[in-house]
Amino acid sequence: MYESARALINWNSAFQGVFLYYRNRERNSLGGMQAKIVVACKAITIFYVVLQTSCEFDEERFRRDIIRPEAA
């Protein structure tokens, strides 16, 4: 799954944005490998839901659900 996460980060802007969010957030930023594992886990969850419900992947909703504004 790690290799597929690398491919998702390189070729899909939604997953790349999530990777960069976890990598560069102010509080509790993750290392490169940790952020890729998070992306892999999220990809597994998304693939499962898409296959079970036959819904389409909504990139905007995915970003909105993951990326939270930083607390002031």
CORJOWO-V900490 format. One record per backbone hydrogen bond with DSSP energy under -0.5 kcal/mol. NH is the residue of the N-H (numbers start at 1). CO is the residue of the C=O. E is the energy in kcal/mol with one decimal. If there is no record, write none. Layout:
# CORJOWO-V900490
nh=(NH | NH)
co=(CO | CO)
e=(E | E)
This chain:
# CORJOWO-V900490
nh=(5 | 6 | 7 | 8 | 9 | 10 | 11 | 12 | 13 | 16 | 17 | 18 | 19 | 20 | 21 | 22 | 23 | 24 | 25 | 30 | 35 | 36 | 37 | 38 | 39 | 40 | 41 | 42 | 43 | 44 | 45 | 46 | 47 | 48 | 49 | 50 | 51 | 52 | 53 | 54 | 59 | 62 | 63 | 64 | 65 | 66 | 67 | 68)
co=(1 | 2 | 3 | 4 | 5 | 6 | 7 | 8 | 11 | 12 | 13 | 14 | 15 | 16 | 17 | 18 | 19 | 20 | 21 | 22 | 31 | 32 | 33 | 34 | 35 | 36 | 37 | 38 | 39 | 40 | 41 | 42 | 43 | 44 | 45 | 46 | 47 | 48 | 49 | 50 | 57 | 58 | 59 | 60 | 61 | 62 | 63 | 66)
e=(-2.3 | -2.1 | -1.9 | -2.5 | -2.5 | -1.9 | -2.3 | -2.4 | -0.5 | -2.2 | -2.2 | -1.8 | -2.4 | -2.6 | -2.1 | -2.4 | -2.1 | -2.2 | -1.2 | -2.4 | -2.6 | -1.8 | -2.0 | -2.0 | -2.1 | -2.3 | -2.4 | -2.4 | -2.3 | -2.1 | -2.0 | -2.5 | -2.9 | -2.3 | -2.3 | -2.6 | -2.2 | -2.4 | -2.6 | -1.5 | -0.8 | -2.3 | -2.2 | -2.3 | -2.4 | -1.3 | -2.4 | -0.6)
